[in-house]
Each structure stands twice: as C-alpha cells, then as structure tokens.
Amino acid sequence: QVQLVESGGGLVQAGGSLRLSCAASRSIFTLNPMGWYRQPPGKQRELVATLSSGGRVNYADSVKGRFTISRENAKNTVYLQMNSLKPEDTAVYYCFGTAYFEDYWGQGTQVTVSS
C-alpha cells in the first residue's frame, strides 16, 4: 500500500507559476512510473506528465515547454513545476504512482488560473 499526498495548489493569475508536490509514504524507487493527471471542470481526467524510474519523461502536448516534472528521491517526492499558466490549466491535479501493476492516487489538489 502507498499513500500519495499532493500539495501546492492554489489560485494564480494567468502567466504565473505554481509548484505541486507529491509526497509518497515509501521509497519512490518502487513506483514506476510516477506522474500527474488533471481533471478540468466538467471534463475527463487527462494525463499531464509522467516520469519513469530511469528518468524518462513524457508530457501532454498542451503543457510541453511550460511544465516540468522532477523527483527528489531523498524526500520520496515528485514535483510538477508549472510556468506560464493559462486559464485552461484550471483543474484538480492528481499524483499517481504504479507499483507491481497497481496504480495509486493522491487525493488531488485544486489549481485555479484566473484570466
């Protein structure tokens, strides 16, 4: 069992930045991949970014060049740095991790970008 706890969401103006954190209850070396999804209001959940244990990253086209996923192994934490935020980035952001073919999810953190 793995617990994932997100933090760092909030309200920001368009063009601003936020950094989301996802703290895992155990070593993130056991989670492959880890990453972030988001669910905009009234829409389905969509992939934002993933990071494999080997360092391979993958981004949704809509966030390429603006968002950066990274990890800090000593803190068992994965980050999502979000720059140049747009109103369409408004969503609940969920952290996930996969261990032994089972997916684990955080509770979500709200990001609201005002125009």
C-alpha positions, -999 to +999 in steps of 0.1 A: +000+000+000+012+035-009-001+069+002+004+099-020-002+134-007-003+163-030+003+200-020+010+233-037-022+240-055-040+273-053-052+304-072-029+322-096-032+347-123-026+338-160+011+338-167+020+329-132+037+298-117+030+271-092+049+241-080+030+210-070+045+184-047+036+147-043+050+130-012+049+092-011+047+071+020+076+049+008+106+050-015+097+063-049+122+039-064+094+013-060+070+034-081+074+033-118+062+054-134+050+083-113+033+114-126+004+137-128-031+137-142-056+165-141-094+168-143-107+201-156-143+211-146-168+190-164-142+170-183-125+137-181-092+131-163-062+136-186-025+129-185-002+158-178+033+143-173+050+110-163+085+102-150+100+068-151+124+054-126+150+056-153+144+093-158+123+092-190+097+119-191+066+123-211+043+154-213+010+162-228+013+184-258-007+211-241+019+215-213+052+209-232+076+237-227+057+251-197+056+222-172+085+202-158+082+170-138+111+161-114+118+139-084+137+142-052+145+107-041+157+116-006+123+131+001+103+105-017+087+134-036+078+142-072+072+177-083+054+194-111+067+229-119+040+248-138+050+280-155+032+304-179-001+291-166-033+296-186-069+296-176-073+262-194-049+247-169-076+251-142-082+216-129-078+192-100-043+178-103-038+142-091-005+125-084-002+088-093+024+060-089+025+025-102+039-004-082+036-040-091+010-032-118-012-014-093-019+023-095-020+045-065-036+080-064-034+111-043-065+130-032-060+158-056-051+195-053-070+223-069-053+247-093-073+277-105-058+301-131-077+334-134-076+354-166 
